[in-house]
Amino acid sequence: MIEKFEEFQKLSKDNAELAAKSFATFQKGAQAIATEVADYSKKSFEDGSAAFEKLLGAKSLDKAIEIQTTYFKSAYEAFVAEATKLGELYSDVAKDAYKPFEGVIAKATTLKM
């Protein structure tokens, strides 16, 4: 009976350590994602402001349309690149947060009940 209790205590301690490692990894990844989003938002705002200033200085309708078209094209390309980068970051965070549990899950799947 005491042996089972000690095994249970060790298992609980090991699981708590795994959860702490996983949470620390997740927290680090979430911080990286937040930083990336903030940087993208700042750059996007700056680019939009610069395009608006150019638009205000346009001397003709053709020039205004050219400025607007150029801005929308670059904004779309930047958005697609950022979305791809964020998708990769989310995927990496999930993989890294799962890593501490790989051994436990592999061990659990080999146990026969």
N, C-alpha and C positions, 0 to 999 in steps of 0.2 A: 504494500500500500504506500509506504513512504517512497519507494523507488518511483512509483507512478507519479506521485506528487512532485518529486524532484525533476522528473522528465517534463512534466507539465510546466514547471517554473522555468526550466531552461528553454523550452519551446516558446513560452510567452516572452521571455527576455530576447530571444533571437528574433522573433517576429517584430517586437518593438524596435529593435535596432534596424531591421530591414525597412520598416515603415519610416523611420527617421531619415535613413539614407535616401529613400525614394522621395520623401517630401523635400529634403534639401536640394536634390537634383531638380525637382519640379519647380521649386522656388527660384532657383538660379535661371532656369529656362524661361520662366514667366517674366523675370526681370529683363532678360535679353530681348524677349518679344516686345515688352513695353517700351524699352529703349528704341528698338527698331521702328515701332509705330510712331513714337514721338519725333524721331529724326525725319521720317517720311512726311509726317504732317507739317513739320516746320518747313521742309524743302518745298513741299507742294504749295504751301501758303506763299512762300517767297516767290516761287515761279509764277503763281497766279497774279500776285501783285505786280510783278515786273511786266507781265503780259498786259495787264490792265493799264499800266502807265504808257506802254507803247501804243495801246489802242486809243488812249486819249490824245496822243500826239499824232495820230494818223491824219494825213492831209486829204485822203480820198477814200471813197467807199471800197475801192479795190484793195488798197493798202490795208484797211481795217479787216477785210475778209481774209486777206493773206496772213495777217498777224493772228487772227482768231483761229484759223485753220492750223497754222503751225503750232500754236499753243495746245489746241485740243489733241493733235496728233502726239505731241511729246508727253502730254499729261496722260493719255491713254497708255502709251508705251511704258511710262514710269509706273503706272498703276498695275499693269500686267506683271512687270518685273517684280514689284513689291509683293504682289499677291503670291507669286511663285516662291519668293524668298520666305515669306511668312509661312506658307504651307510646308516648306522644308524645315523651318524652325519648329513648328508644331510637331511634325513627325519626329524630329530628333529629340524633342523634350519627352514625348511619349515613350520612345525607345529607351532613352536613358533612365527614365523613372521606373520602367519595367525591369531593367537589368538586375537590381538586387533580388528580385523574386524569381528569376529564371531557375536557379538551383532548387529552390523550394518546390516550385511547380513541377519541375522535372522529377524530383524525388517523389512527390505526391502521385504523379501519374504512373509511377512504377509500382506503387504499393497495391497489393491485392487485398480486397476487403472480403 
